[in-house]
C-alpha cells in the first residue's frame, strides 16, 4: 500500500525538541521519537498543537472510565532505526555496542485513544512516551531510548491504553558485546 507524502506544519518539519525528546509528525500517521524520554509528549494530527496533557475540560472521569482500548497492537518491534515509517530490522537481543534502540508499534482500531510506550529496566520506569491516536484504523508510532553500555539485562516496553492497562508487552535483552581479538590480546 502506498501513502501520499505530505509535509508537516512548519513548526514540526524538522522535529520539535522538548526535554531530550524529538517529536516527528507524519500526516496520516503519528510518529514520536524519544531520545531520553524522561517526560512525555502527545502528538496529534497535522494542524493541532503538541500538548503535555489532555484537556481536563473535554473529558470527565466517567467518560475516561467508559473508554476502553478495544484495539490491538498488530506489530511490536525493537529496531536500530526507522526508515519511511518502518523498522529497519527486528531484534530480540541487542549488544551494548548499540546505544540507541527504537520500539515500533503498529496500532489497530485505537482511534481517539492515548497510548503510552513505557520503557522499563530492572523494575524501574526509565521513560514514558504518550501518543494521541488520530482518526483511522491504523497508526504506526515509535519511541526510542538511549542506553548506557552498563545497562545490560532485560528491557521491557509496555504499550498501555489511557487507563494504564497493558495492550502489548515486549522485551529485549541488552547484552555485553563479545570482546574483540585486540582486547583479548591486551588482557593479562
MOUR-V692953 format. One line per field, one symbol per residue. phi: phi as a letter, one per 30 degrees, with the letter a starting at -180 (. if undefined). burial: 1 if it has 24 or more other C-alpha atoms within 12 Angstrom, else 0. A space follows every 10 residues. Layout:
phi: ???
burial: ???
//
This chain:
phi: .ccddbddee dcdcjccahi bbcbccdjbc bbccdbhdcb bccbdejcdd bdbdddddbc eddddddbdc dacdbbbcbc abbhibddab ccbbdddccb bcccbccbhc eidccbccdb bhicdcabbc bcdddldbbc bbbbbdcded ddkdcbbccc ddciddcabb bbcccddddd eddddddd
burial: 0000000100 0100110100 1111111111 1111111111 1111110001 0001000000 0000000110 1110111111 1100111000 1011110111 1111111111 1111111111 1000011111 1111000111 1111111000 1011111111 1100011111 1111000000 00000000
//
